[in-house]
Amino acid sequence: MTSGNEPPAIQDYQPHTPARRRAKHSEKSEQSCKDCRTPFLGTAAAQYGPCCRWKQRGQVAKKYEWTADRDQLLRTRYDGTIKGRAADIAALLGWPTWVIKRRAAELGLTYHLDPNPWTKEEEAFLLEHVGSRLLPWIARKLQRSVTSVKMKCRHMELSLRYREGYTLRELELCFGCDHRVIEGWVREEKLHIRRRGTERTHDAWYVTDTDLLRFITEHPLAFPLRKVDQFWFMDLVTSGGLVRKALQDASQEDANQPAA
């Protein structure tokens, strides 16, 4: 017998123990895969089905992912000289403003007050030497920082790729052989290489046309001629005459065509 002060017993009361919570979350129902929209049987927390789950393992989801269309939108509408333009683009994409500004800086779209504006002579010097000289050398000649030269190249849409001579990868494509074969020519001192501005052993190297012609003349049996890029080889041994003749023939054909 219970006293009158005791509360009535609740027969159906079940405490929310950790085991009960785990059982509730482990209940499976029909879900839709987030990637391919294929239905599968899973818990409420499952986002990907067995068909696509393996693709997501070990990957960290990007909160703000830039695509080619979004980059094009940023290039078209961003202007660092207009106050609030980054906020307008951020509101359009539904992202924070700092994401827009950081991406604009990565694409070279930001502007700053340069205490030393670029002159036409400096731009001409940049056009002449970028790609054939290293950035530190160009910056030293212009008495500017390397960052300033790099940002100016981005604004002028100039490629920073070193264009003088052939790299190891380019020689692989030209000769049609593995890089170990070319490195063997270098070790045997058959092929002369040059360092990019320095003579340190760990610096990247390149091979000029003159060194390649000397190698081909002195060691014609070192490489199989059937694997060589024929057009490149003929243009090299004729000192560019093959390309010049083709361009002249094309120009002559265009000139002889009657006007529409």
C-alpha positions in Angstrom: 0.0 0.0 0.0 1.3 3.4 -0.9 0.7 6.6 1.1 -1.4 9.4 -0.3 1.7 11.7 -0.8 3.4 9.3 -3.3 2.9 10.1 -7.0 1.1 7.5 -9.0 3.3 5.0 -10.9 3.8 5.6 -14.5 3.7 2.3 -16.2 4.9 3.3 -19.7 7.8 5.6 -18.6 11.1 4.7 -20.3 14.2 6.9 -19.6 16.2 8.2 -22.6 19.3 6.2 -22.0 22.3 6.3 -24.4 21.4 2.8 -25.6 17.9 4.0 -26.4 19.2 7.1 -28.3 21.6 4.9 -30.3 18.7 2.6 -31.2 16.6 5.6 -32.3 19.4 6.9 -34.6 20.1 3.4 -36.0 16.6 3.1 -37.4 16.8 2.8 -41.1 14.4 4.2 -43.7 14.5 4.9 -47.4 16.9 7.8 -48.2 18.1 9.4 -51.4 21.8 9.6 -52.3 23.0 13.2 -52.3 25.3 12.6 -55.3 23.3 10.5 -57.8 19.9 10.6 -56.2 19.6 6.8 -56.1 17.3 5.5 -53.3 18.9 3.4 -50.6 18.1 2.1 -47.1 19.9 4.1 -44.5 19.7 6.1 -41.3 18.6 9.7 -41.1 22.2 10.9 -40.9 23.3 9.1 -44.1 23.9 11.4 -47.0 25.4 9.0 -49.6 24.4 5.6 -50.6 26.6 2.5 -51.2 27.0 3.5 -54.8 28.8 6.8 -54.1 29.9 6.5 -50.5 33.4 5.2 -51.5 34.0 8.4 -53.5 33.6 10.6 -50.3 35.9 8.7 -48.0 39.0 10.7 -47.0 37.7 13.9 -48.6 37.0 17.1 -46.8 33.9 18.9 -48.1 34.6 22.4 -49.4 32.4 25.0 -47.9 33.0 27.5 -50.7 33.8 25.8 -54.0 34.8 28.0 -57.0 33.8 26.8 -60.4 34.7 28.1 -63.9 31.4 30.0 -64.1 31.9 31.6 -60.7 35.4 32.7 -61.6 34.1 34.2 -64.8 31.4 36.0 -62.9 34.1 37.4 -60.5 36.3 38.5 -63.4 33.4 40.3 -65.1 31.9 42.1 -62.1 34.7 42.6 -59.6 36.3 46.0 -59.3 38.5 46.8 -56.4 38.2 50.5 -56.9 34.4 50.5 -56.3 33.4 50.4 -52.7 30.9 47.6 -51.9 31.4 45.7 -55.2 32.7 42.6 -53.3 29.7 42.7 -50.9 27.3 42.8 -53.9 29.0 39.7 -55.4 28.9 38.0 -52.0 25.2 38.7 -51.7 24.6 37.3 -55.2 26.4 34.0 -54.3 25.2 33.9 -50.7 28.8 33.8 -49.4 30.8 36.0 -47.0 32.6 39.0 -48.4 36.1 37.8 -47.3 35.7 34.7 -49.6 35.1 37.0 -52.6 38.1 39.2 -51.8 40.5 36.3 -51.2 39.5 34.7 -54.5 39.9 38.0 -56.3 43.5 38.3 -54.8 44.3 34.8 -56.0 43.1 35.7 -59.6 45.1 38.9 -59.6 42.0 41.1 -59.7 42.8 43.3 -56.6 44.2 46.8 -57.0 46.2 48.8 -54.6 47.6 52.3 -54.5 51.0 51.9 -56.1 53.3 54.7 -54.9 55.4 54.1 -58.0 53.1 53.7 -61.0 54.3 51.6 -63.9 55.5 53.6 -66.9 55.2 52.6 -70.6 59.0 52.0 -70.7 58.7 49.5 -67.8 55.8 47.7 -69.4 57.8 47.4 -72.7 60.8 46.1 -70.7 58.5 43.5 -69.1 57.1 42.4 -72.5 60.6 42.0 -73.8 62.1 40.0 -71.0 59.3 38.1 -69.2 59.6 34.4 -70.0 63.2 34.7 -71.1 64.6 36.1 -67.8 63.9 35.1 -64.2 61.6 37.3 -62.1 64.4 38.3 -59.6 66.5 39.6 -62.5 63.6 41.6 -64.0 62.7 43.0 -60.5 66.4 44.0 -59.9 66.6 45.8 -63.3 63.3 47.7 -62.7 64.2 48.4 -59.1 60.9 46.8 -57.9 59.9 43.9 -55.7 59.3 40.4 -57.2 55.7 40.6 -56.0 55.2 43.9 -57.8 56.5 42.4 -61.1 54.4 39.2 -60.6 51.2 41.2 -60.0 51.9 43.4 -63.0 52.3 40.3 -65.2 49.0 39.0 -64.0 47.3 42.3 -64.8 48.9 42.3 -68.3 47.9 38.6 -68.7 51.6 37.6 -69.4 52.7 34.0 -68.8 55.4 33.6 -66.3 56.6 30.4 -67.9 60.3 30.4 -68.7 60.4 30.2 -72.5 64.1 30.0 -73.3 65.4 26.6 -74.3 63.8 23.1 -73.7 62.9 21.6 -70.3 63.3 17.9 -69.5 59.6 17.2 -70.2 59.7 19.0 -73.6 62.8 17.0 -74.6 60.9 13.8 -73.7 58.2 14.8 -76.2 60.6 15.9 -78.9 62.9 12.8 -78.8 60.2 10.4 -77.9 62.2 8.8 -75.1 62.1 8.4 -71.3 63.5 11.1 -69.0 66.1 8.6 -67.7 67.6 8.4 -71.1 68.0 12.2 -71.4 69.5 12.3 -67.9 72.0 9.7 -68.9 73.1 11.9 -71.8 73.6 14.7 -69.3 75.6 12.5 -66.9 77.8 11.3 -69.8 78.3 14.9 -70.8 77.0 14.3 -74.3 74.2 16.9 -73.8 75.2 20.3 -72.3 72.6 21.9 -70.0 72.3 25.4 -68.5 70.9 26.5 -65.2 68.2 29.1 -65.0 70.2 32.1 -64.0 72.5 30.3 -61.5 74.8 27.3 -61.4 73.4 25.6 -58.3 73.0 21.9 -58.8 69.4 21.8 -57.5 68.2 24.6 -59.8 66.0 23.8 -62.8 67.9 23.5 -66.1 67.2 23.9 -69.8 68.8 23.1 -73.1 69.2 25.7 -75.9 68.9 25.1 -79.7 72.7 25.5 -80.1 73.4 22.8 -77.5 70.8 20.5 -79.1 72.3 20.9 -82.6 75.8 20.1 -81.2 74.4 17.0 -79.5 72.7 15.8 -82.7 75.8 16.4 -84.8 78.2 14.7 -82.4 76.0 11.8 -81.3 73.6 11.0 -84.1 73.2 7.3 -83.0 72.3 8.1 -79.4 68.6 8.3 -80.1 66.2 6.4 -82.5 65.3 8.7 -85.3 61.9 7.0 -85.9 60.7 8.2 -82.5 61.7 11.8 -82.9 59.0 14.4 -83.6 59.7 14.9 -87.3 58.4 18.4 -87.7 60.3 19.7 -84.7 63.5 17.9 -85.8 63.4 19.4 -89.3 62.7 22.8 -88.0 65.6 22.5 -85.6 68.2 21.4 -88.1 67.0 24.1 -90.6 67.3 26.8 -87.9 63.6 27.6 -88.1 63.5 27.7 -91.9 60.8 25.1 -92.2 58.4 27.2 -90.1 59.3 30.4 -91.9 58.7 28.8 -95.3 55.3 27.5 -94.2 54.3 30.9 -92.9 55.4 32.6 -96.1 53.5 30.1 -98.2 50.4 30.6 -96.1 50.7 34.4 -96.4 51.2 34.1 -100.2 48.1 31.9 -100.5 46.0 34.4 -98.5 47.2 37.2 -100.7 46.4 35.3 -103.9 42.8 34.6 -102.8 40.3 36.9 -104.5 38.4 39.2 -102.1 34.8 38.1 -101.5 
